[in-house]
Amino acid sequence: MTDKPDNTVHFWNDFRKVNEVSEFDAYSMPPVVELTLSRGNARFITSLDFTKGYWQVPLSAESNEKTAFATPVGLWQYRVMVFGCWELLPPSSA
């Protein structure tokens, strides 16, 4: 836990050890021109803001176990994607 500038408390987990044993699966984004041309005759184009949507991605049971942390009242696990972890899987990918 860390103190924030506004005197509230920020809860955080350190997932560096999980990331050390994870294989980072990166791929480059196609050029914007290619993406624009590939939309075809679409009348509408939407975008997704992952700054808020990140917390909406559910995790698989296998990934839940990797996010476990202990508190004075018990052991807890995240059920949604966590900032800082590279290779957690949503249920459909497991």
N, C-alpha and C positions, 0 to 999 in steps of 0.2 A: 504494500500500500504506500502511496506517495501523497504528499500534500500538494494541492493545486494552488495557484496564485490567489484564488478567491476563498481560500481557507476550507474548502471541501476536500474530501479524500478521494483519490483515484485508485481503483482496484486494477491490478494488472498481473498477468502471468508471463513468465520468461520461457519462451519456447525454443531457445537457442539449441539446447541439447537434442530436442526432437528434430530440428532442422539439420543438425550435424549428420544425422543418420538417414535423412530423407534425400531422395534424388530429385533435384529441381528439374521440372519438365517445362522448359520455356520454348516458345516458338515466336517468330517475328510476325508482326502484323503486316498484312499486305499494304502496298502504297494506297493512299487515299483515293487517287484517281482510279485505280483498279476496283476498289470497293464501290465507288460512285457509279462506274460503268456497269458493274455486275448487278445493280438493282433492277435492271430491266425496265419494264413498264409500270413499276410500282407507283401508285398514286400517293401513298403515305409512307413516310420513313419515321421510325421511332428510335429513341435512344434510351439507354438504361444508365442510371446514375449509380455506380457501384459504391459510392461513398456511404449510401444508406442501405442499398440492397444487399450488401455483403452479409449483414446479420440475418438475412432471410433465408440463406442457403442451409438446409438441414444436412447433418453429418450422418455417415453410416455408423452402425454400432461399433465397428472396428476402430473408426477414427475417434469416436467418443472416448474410448479407453485411453487414447493418447493425450487427451486434454485434461485428464484427472488432476485435481489439486486438493490438498488437505486444508481444512480450517479447524478451529477449535470445536466446531459442532459436527464435523464429519467430512467424508470424502465427496467431492462434487465433480461432475463432468459437464462440458459444454455439449449442447445439442445442436448448435448452429455454428457456422464457419467462424473461426477466431482470427482476428488480426494477428499477424506474426508467424503463423504456421503456413508452410508451403504446400505440403502434400496431404491434406485432409480430403477425404472423399465424400461427396454427397451419396445418398443411398442408391441412386440409379447407376453410379459408377462402380460400386463395390462388387 
